[in-house]
Structure formats: C-alpha cells, structure tokens
Amino acid sequence: MAIISWKHKGLKAFYETGSVKGIQSDHEAKLRRILTLLDEASRADELGLPGYDLHQLLPKKDKIWSVKVNGNWRVTFRFQRENAELVDYLDYH
C-alpha cells in the first residue's frame, strides 16, 4: 500500500518534503490527512470519512475517485491493485 504516481507536482513535493509552495497553504492540514490515508489505504472506500465526500467520477470505467479538501478543491486518485496512483489536486470551478 503506497502512493505510486502523481499528476500534481506541487502535491508530490508537499508529500515528500513538506513544501507548501505548490498547494494552498490553508489546505495543508487536510491534505496531510488525505495523503496519509491514501498512503495507508488499499481501497478507495477507506477514504469514505465524514467531510471527505468520497465519490467516483464519471466515466466510471476510468475508476477515478475524488475527496473534498475545501470549497471546490479536490484530491483525485485511483487504485492500481492496492496502491494509489495518478494523485491530483485541483479546483473544480
């Protein structure tokens, strides 16, 4: 169980070094919790906690999931076997 690939370079840097340069600084605490859960999880439903609004994006064949950070900001990902991949951080306008 691990995060094996990233789409968002700033989020990857935050995870690896703690640098908040590529993220919204007010999202730091929630992003840290989300990334810790993703790193430890083996299935998407393990992130189905209150306030995270876990849901699968369409088209479902892509198997991309989303959790809420704050406002319109989301972390998206999918699982390949028991590892999170394609982890992204974006603002859905």
C-alpha positions as CSV (number, residue, x, y, z in Angstrom):
1,M,0.0,0.0,0.0
2,A,1.5,3.2,-1.1
3,I,1.1,6.2,-3.4
4,I,2.9,5.1,-6.6
5,S,2.3,8.0,-9.0
6,W,1.3,11.7,-9.1
7,K,-0.3,14.1,-11.5
8,H,0.3,17.2,-9.4
9,K,3.9,18.1,-8.9
10,G,3.2,20.5,-6.0
11,L,1.3,17.9,-4.1
12,K,4.0,15.4,-4.6
13,A,6.6,17.9,-3.3
14,F,4.3,18.6,-0.3
15,Y,4.1,14.9,0.5
16,E,7.8,14.2,0.1
17,T,9.3,17.3,1.6
18,G,6.6,19.3,3.4
19,S,6.9,22.2,1.0
20,V,3.7,24.2,0.7
21,K,4.9,26.0,-2.4
22,G,2.6,24.2,-4.8
23,I,-0.5,24.0,-2.7
24,Q,-3.0,26.3,-1.0
25,S,-1.4,26.9,2.4
26,D,-4.8,26.8,4.2
27,H,-5.2,23.3,2.8
28,E,-2.1,21.9,4.4
29,A,-3.6,20.1,7.4
30,K,-6.4,18.4,5.4
31,L,-4.1,17.5,2.6
32,R,-1.7,15.9,5.1
33,R,-4.6,13.8,6.4
34,I,-5.8,12.8,2.9
35,L,-2.3,11.8,1.8
36,T,-1.7,9.8,4.9
37,L,-4.9,7.9,4.4
38,L,-4.1,7.4,0.7
39,D,-0.7,6.1,1.5
40,E,-2.1,3.6,4.1
41,A,-5.3,2.6,2.2
42,S,-5.7,-0.4,-0.1
43,R,-9.1,0.6,-1.4
44,A,-10.9,3.8,-2.2
45,D,-13.7,3.2,0.2
46,E,-11.2,3.6,3.1
47,L,-11.4,7.3,2.5
48,G,-15.2,7.4,2.9
49,L,-15.0,9.5,6.1
50,P,-17.3,12.3,7.2
51,G,-16.3,15.6,5.5
52,Y,-14.4,13.9,2.7
53,D,-17.3,13.5,0.3
54,L,-15.8,10.4,-1.4
55,H,-17.3,9.7,-4.8
56,Q,-16.4,8.1,-8.0
57,L,-16.1,10.3,-11.1
58,L,-17.6,9.7,-14.4
59,P,-17.0,7.8,-16.6
60,K,-16.7,5.0,-14.0
61,K,-14.6,2.9,-16.4
62,D,-11.7,5.2,-15.5
63,K,-12.1,4.3,-11.8
64,I,-11.1,7.8,-10.7
65,W,-12.2,8.8,-7.2
66,S,-12.5,12.2,-5.5
67,V,-12.3,13.5,-2.0
68,K,-13.1,17.1,-0.9
69,V,-10.3,19.3,0.5
70,N,-12.2,22.5,0.9
71,G,-14.7,24.5,-1.2
72,N,-14.2,23.5,-4.8
73,W,-10.7,21.9,-4.1
74,R,-10.4,18.1,-4.6
75,V,-7.8,15.4,-4.5
76,T,-8.5,12.8,-7.2
77,F,-6.9,9.3,-7.5
78,R,-7.4,5.7,-8.5
79,F,-6.2,2.4,-7.1
80,Q,-4.0,0.1,-9.1
81,R,-4.1,-3.2,-7.1
82,E,-3.6,-1.9,-3.5
83,N,-1.7,1.3,-4.4
84,A,-3.0,4.8,-5.1
85,E,-1.9,6.3,-8.4
86,L,-2.5,9.4,-10.5
87,V,-3.0,11.5,-7.4
88,D,-4.0,15.0,-8.4
89,Y,-5.1,18.2,-6.6
90,L,-7.4,20.6,-8.4
91,D,-10.0,23.3,-8.2
92,Y,-13.4,22.3,-9.7
93,H,-14.9,25.6,-10.7
